Amino acid sequence: MRIVLASDPGASGGYAVSFGALDVVELYPWTDETEWLDYLDHLANHADATSLEAVVELVPPFVGRAIPSSASFKLGYNYGFICGSLRAREIPLHLSRPADWQKGLAGVRAASGSKKKRVLRDHANRLFPSLKPTLKTADALLILNHFLT
């Protein structure tokens, strides 16, 4: 079985994991580094895994005026930690630009800040109503969906 892990490295981000296809997906909010590393080890040792790969949102070098420097620092820190931990475990890593995975999602380009997060969550809920994505997990789910489709 192909396992794909998608991560939104934002300060209030999360990750989504597909087990074989988009009909078997688990969602997790970002909590801390130890939990992330433990989960990577769990996936790497999954009995049914034939392959494991990851896709992470490629964070922009400049996040804009609406985002304070403390949040952009956390975004950069998480991005480096997530990518580094994946590379250290030799898990194939793909990067996805926000403009790519958000392409075709109505209302996203016109929104910003918390309104944009709600629009993205609404798209994730429309596409995957049974998963009940939250503001923390919606981006990761949409990144996963974009990567697999």
N, C-alpha and C positions, 0 to 999 in steps of 0.2 A: 504494500500500500504506500502511495506517495503522500507524505505529510508536508504541508506548507504552512509556515508560520509567518504572519504579517504583523508588523509593528508600527504604531504611531508613537514616535519618541517624545511627544510633547509632555510638558509637566503634568498634565492631566490626561495623558494618553492611555493606550491599552494595547492589547494584542489579540489576534484572532488566529485560530488554528484549524486548518482543514485536514480531515482524515480521509483521503481518497477522493473526495469531491465536495462540492458546495452544499450537499445535503447533510453532511456530518461536520459541523463546525462548533467550536467552543470559543467563548469570549472571556477575556480577563482584563480587568483594569490594572494599570501599572501600580504596583505597590512599592517594592524595594528591590535592590540588586540581588539579594540572597534568594528571594522567591523566584526571580527571573532565571538565575543560574541553576537552581534546583529543577525548574521546569524544563530548561534546555537539556539537562541530564536525563530527565524523565523521557523526553521525546527522542533523544539519541539512543536510548535503550528500549524503546517501544518494541514489543515483540513482533508486531505486524508490519513494521516499517521496512519498506524496500528502498526508500529514498527520503531524505529530509533536506529541505531547502527553505530559505527565508527571503522575504521581501520587506524592505524597510523604506519608509518615506525619506526621500532625500531632502534634508532641511535646507532652506535658503540661507545664503550668507548674510542677508539683511532682511529682518522680519517686519520692519515698518514702524511707524510712530505709535500705532495703537497698542503695541506690545512692549511692556517695560523691559529694561535690560536684564532684570532678575529672571524673568520668564524666558528670555532668549538664551541666557546662560544655561538654565536648566534644560532647555531644548537641546542645545549643543552638547552639554554634558551627557544627557541620556543617549543622544545619537551616537556619540563616540563610544560610550559604554556598551550599548546594544551591538553596534557593528563590531567592536573589538571582541566581545564575548563570542559572537557567531564565528568570526574569523579564527579565533583561538581554538575553537572546536572543529574547525575545517568544515563548517556547514556552508554550502554554496549560498552566496548572498547576492541578491538583486536589489537595486535601488530604483525607486519610483518617484518621479517629480510630482508635486501636487497638481500642476497643470495637466499632467497626463492622466492620473487616476480620477481627477474631478471632471475631466472632459465629458460633456454630454449630460451632466447633472444640472438640471434647470434651477436657476436662482442662486447658484453658488457664486458666480463671478460678481454679481451685484451686491452681495452681502459681505460683511466683514465682522470680525470679533465674535461675540457670543451669538449674534444672529446667524452668522455663517455656520457655526457649530450646530445650531438647531436645525438649519436647512440640511446639513449633512446627516444628522441623526434621523431626520424625517425620511430622507432617501433610503437610508439603511433599514429603517423600519418598514418602508414600503416594499423593499426587495426581500427582506428576511423577517417577516412579522413574528414568526415563531421564536426567534432568537432574542427578541426584545432588547435591541442594542441601546446603550446609554450614550450620553455625551462623551464618556471616556472611551467607549469601545467602537463607536460608529465609524470613525475614520479608519481604524485597523480593518474592520469588516469590509469597508468599501475598497481599501487597498487590496485586500485579498481577492475580492470579487473581480476587480480590474485585472489583477495578475493572472487569475485562473480563466478569465474569459477573454 
